[in-house]
Amino acid sequence: MLERESFDLQFHYFLKEQGVHSMNAIVFNDCEKQLIASLYQLADILEIDRNGISVEVLSRTEGGVVEWLKVKFSDNIDKMLLTAFSAFVGVWIANYFNSDINQANVTKTTIESAVKLKEAGFTQEEAEALVSDNLRLMEFCSKYYKSAMKEPKLERIETSVDRDSVTLYKAKINAAYFKQHVVEVKKFSNVVKGTTLQIASPVLADVKHLKWRGVYNQLPISFTIEDFDFIDKVHNKVVKFEFGTTIQCDLRIEETHAGNKVYTPKYVVEKVYSWYDGETLEIGEKRYLSIKDAEAEVIPNEMKMIEKKEN
C-alpha cells in the first residue's frame, strides 16, 4: 500500500502510583480493540474504503502506560476525505475522551476541527451529530470504558492526535467520568403485517448504502427492502414509480435505546405483497390494469373461500 498521509494517536494511561508503568494486559488489549474498531467506524461514516486505511501499533514509551497508534492512508483516498477523517477523529476525542469542557486544549480541539471540517465541506454541528448519533461508535466506546473501569490503578487518560510532530487535537478524561460513557443498549423489534407504504423516493441503482424514502402513517421515513424478488422487478423496470406509488408489505420496525437516548427507528420491508403505481396493480404474481379489475377477480374469489369455510 502506498503511503500518502498518516497521523499518530496517543492514549496515555496515567496510573495512581508514581513510578508504576504496568496495567492489566486483558484490560489494555480490550481497550485497544475498541479504539481500533472506533477508528474504522469513523471511516465507515465517511464512506472511506476500509482497504484504504490501516492502523498500526507503534513502540510504547515509559511514564504510566502509553498506547501509540498510527493511522495510514493509501494513495487512492481522496485528500478531502483525509482532511475530514482527521477532523472527525478530533470530534470523537472531544466527545468521548474529555471530562472538562473548559480546558484550553479542548477549545483548541474544537477550533482545529471546525477549520478542518470547513475545508472538507462539513459544519461542526454536522460532524458532531454524525459522531454522537452513531450507535456502533457509542457501543465501542462504552465497551472501552467498561474495560478501563476494571483497572483500579487508572487515574486518567490523556489523548492526542499528532502529525509531523505537531499536536492537532488533545483532551483528557479523569477516571471518575468513565462511567458516564458506559451505556446499556436495548433493542426492540416489531413487524406490522400487511401495511401500506407510499413510495416517495425509490432506490433504482444497486447501491447498498442508499435507502428508500416513503410515507408511513403520514410520517416520512427511510427504509430498506429485504424482498429480493421485488428488488429484481425494480432493477428490471417491471415496477414503475409515479407520484402516489404504493406497496402493501410486512414492515419491521426496529427501535434502539442507549442509556437515555432513543435513536430514530430503523424500518425494513420484509415482504412486498402488492404494488400499485397509479396504472398497474400487482398482487402476488398477477397484474391488473386497474384496482376495479383486481376487485372483480379477487373479491369474488375471497367470497367463495368464505362460503366454502362456512359450509
Phi, psi and omega in degrees: 000127179284130181274127179250316182205152179206162171213161183250142175244134177243131174239104186261114180268103179276132183255156185292326182269131178293140176082359178266128184233034180219150176216169182303125185294323180294317177300313182300313182292323177296319179296316180300319179301316182289327177296314181295318178299322180294320180297318178291329176293322175298322177296321179296321180301321181270004180058038173274129180302126181298334178289346182264006180225142176224149179240121181245152177264128178264167179297144184266153180245171181277168179106078191073221174230126184242130177251123177248128174238137176249125177259121184239147181241146176282167187290340185269004177276130182302135184299327179295323178292326178296317177299315180296321183297313180297325178290322178294325175298320177298318178295318178301314179298315181297327182279322191245351183232034186222127179245000181219100185291350181268000179296141179296324182290331176289323175300319178297320178302314181297316180295314179299317180298316182300318180295312181295319181295320178298321177297327183269000177091017177245156170263161178301320182296319179297315181295316180297322179294317180295323181282310185289333181269359181279112186296317182296322178296319178297320180294318179299316181291326176297316178295324179301308183287332176297321177288316182300326182292346179279350179260101184293343182280347184289130178256317178197167176234127176250136185235142176212154175240125184235141173224126180053046177066013177248128179280119180273312182221150174203154178197169177216153179224130179278153184303330181297340183260357181304317186299333181297336182262001177268115184238148174266124182259124177241135181238136180234142181225137180218134180253122177264114185278135171062033179272172183244134175241136172264129183275123178259320181214103180281161174257105185270342180259156180276072181239113191294324186281349179279145180242148173289156175233140182202191181235126178230125183052041178068013178245135176290134180223160169251143184206163174245162181238126179260357178277097187286337174296317178293319179300319178300320179295323177295312181294330179271007176063028174285320178270126177260148181240114176238174177298124179096004177300132181232157173229146172258129191204172168264123185246121177266127180248117181250124179246142180232130175244125178237105186063234178268002185262132177249120183276156176302130183302149176260129182249132181226124175276114183276319184213133176256122182265325180204158176218151182220121184253015180099338178237315185244137176243126177243127176236115186064239179256002182259140182241139182233151181278347178201165177294324180298319179297320180293316180297324181297331180263314188290313185298313177301321179296320178294322179295321178297321179294321178295315179298322180295319179293321181292326180282000000 
